Amino acid sequence: MDVDWAEYYRKNHGKTQFKSEKESKNFWDVFSKNYAKNVLNNKNGWVKNNINHFKNEFNLDKNTSILEIGPGPGTYTIPLAKEVEEITVVEQSTGMIDILKNRMKEEEIDNINIINKRWDNFGLNAEINPDVVFSSYSLGVDDMEESLKKMNNYAEKYCCILTFGTRQAWRGVYSKIRESIFEQKPEKKEFGMTYILIYNILHQLGIYADVKLSEKPFSQTFADLDEAAEHYLDRFKARGDVTLTDEQYLKVKEVLSKELTKTEDSWKFEKNSKEAMITWKKEQDI
């Protein structure tokens, strides 16, 4: 029996991360500083390598326009803005937008247009005709089929999605923290979607995308276990999942002391995973 992958996504992944749009925005507003600290301090050259690939794959130049979905703190937005004519970003989190605006000011970049909306609620605008539509780990959407159609139909030339090629590197740490702070462990759906589901939905839409899998290092650095605990607990606090007692907080630090590695002046979490780059050339509207 053929599987309707779009419906499978809607039933098993849509709205499993957050109960509402308000909860989603609240989480990213709270989590934005911690997220940006770890992402932007990553010195492994991964972003630079991907952008070099984009330049060749999509023929990026000073005449190119890009629409980016969920840019966060501008991990890709800032370096891409230096290569192209204009970038329009769609971002729901005001916390992320504040970080992006500060980075634009610091680097004297003025060719980024910011739209404060969630991608799910962003309607097609005839005045925006991007050559490339791009998403980096930002398609936490309610309806993947509709989001992919929107990406394809908006693009003039190309679409690109960066997403998980394997289970998220940090997912196991969150699971162990959750187990440590709930006496009776609640049933909770594991949001384990990887690239293959997106690829299958594209295929059913008649889009035969290319997929490139690459080994990707992931690292986080914290000054101490308290900073690490605050970082990981932000995810629970933003969703209103828990108010911790002192005993529970100590349990979280105990988990982190086992999952992170102590260095001379910090605590680190390092683990390799895989990144999937899904790309396709726009053939027609769907």
C-alpha positions, -999 to 999 in steps of 0.1 A, spaced: 0 0 0 13 34 -10 20 58 19 8 94 18 39 110 33 23 144 35 -5 131 56 20 110 77 38 142 85 6 161 95 -4 133 118 30 124 134 51 156 132 29 186 126 24 205 159 44 180 179 72 204 188 49 232 200 12 233 210 6 267 194 22 295 174 25 315 207 44 287 224 67 284 194 75 321 193 79 322 231 104 293 230 126 309 203 125 343 220 137 328 252 162 304 236 176 329 210 206 341 230 217 306 240 212 293 205 231 322 189 260 318 214 267 282 204 259 285 167 278 317 160 308 306 181 312 275 160 346 278 143 347 246 122 342 264 89 310 244 81 290 275 71 317 288 49 320 254 31 283 253 25 282 288 11 310 280 -13 289 251 -25 259 274 -29 279 299 -50 288 271 -74 254 253 -73 232 283 -76 255 307 -95 252 333 -67 264 368 -76 256 404 -70 224 401 -91 210 372 -70 181 376 -46 174 351 -18 144 344 4 154 327 36 130 309 60 138 312 97 172 328 96 176 328 134 206 349 144 218 351 107 241 321 107 238 320 69 221 353 63 251 375 71 277 357 50 252 352 21 243 389 21 280 397 13 277 375 -19 243 385 -33 222 416 -41 194 412 -16 181 388 10 145 387 24 141 368 56 109 355 73 114 351 111 88 347 138 111 353 168 117 389 178 146 377 199 163 363 168 155 394 149 172 416 175 204 395 173 203 396 135 198 434 134 227 439 158 249 418 136 238 437 105 248 469 122 282 456 134 291 444 99 275 474 81 251 453 60 220 469 46 207 445 20 187 423 43 149 428 45 132 413 76 96 401 78 84 392 113 61 363 106 60 326 109 66 308 76 33 289 80 14 323 80 35 340 53 15 345 21 30 348 -14 39 384 -23 41 392 -60 66 419 -52 92 394 -40 107 373 -67 137 355 -52 161 335 -74 167 311 -45 145 300 -15 166 287 13 159 271 47 185 260 73 170 238 101 139 260 101 110 239 87 93 232 120 60 236 102 25 223 107 21 212 71 53 202 53 35 196 19 21 232 18 55 246 30 74 228 2 48 239 -24 52 275 -12 90 272 -14 89 259 -49 63 283 -62 81 313 -47 115 304 -62 125 317 -97 154 292 -100 164 270 -71 154 258 -36 177 245 -9 169 229 25 195 221 51 182 196 77 191 167 99 206 137 81 205 117 114 189 121 148 199 154 163 232 152 182 218 168 213 186 149 215 199 122 238 209 148 264 174 163 265 159 129 269 181 121 299 173 154 315 136 148 310 139 114 326 157 129 356 132 157 364 99 138 360 91 113 387 66 97 364 79 100 329 52 114 306 47 99 272 61 123 247 64 119 209 101 119 199 105 145 171 129 124 151 122 136 116 151 136 92 156 145 56 141 113 42 105 124 50 110 158 33 125 140 3 95 116 1 70 144 2 89 162 -25 89 130 -46 52 127 -43 48 163 -55 68 154 -86 100 171 -75 130 149 -78 155 166 -56 192 160 -51 204 150 -16 239 155 -3 248 139 31 278 151 50 294 143 83 289 173 105 306 180 139 284 195 166 298 212 197 287 234 226 309 251 252 298 263 286 317 281 313 303 258 340 275 233 347 251 260 358 253 277 324 249 243 307 218 236 328 202 269 320 208 263 283 192 229 283 164 239 307 153 268 285 136 244 262 115 230 290 108 264 306 97 280 273 71 253 269 60 256 305 68 220 311 84 223 345 92 244 375 123 229 391 129 222 428 165 224 441 168 187 441 157 184 404 181 211 394 209 191 410 198 160 391 200 180 358 236 191 367 244 155 375 232 143 341 252 170 324 284 162 343 282 127 327 272 139 292 296 168 289 334 167 290 353 189 315 382 209 301 406 231 319 383 261 318 349 249 305 325 221 299 320 208 263 295 186 245 308 173 212 293 147 189 293 140 151 261 137 132 251 141 95 236 170 77 214 166 46 214 192 19 183 189 -3 183 210 -35 162 212 -66 159 234 -97 125 250 -101 107 235 -131 71 247 -126 46 258 -100 28 230 -82 
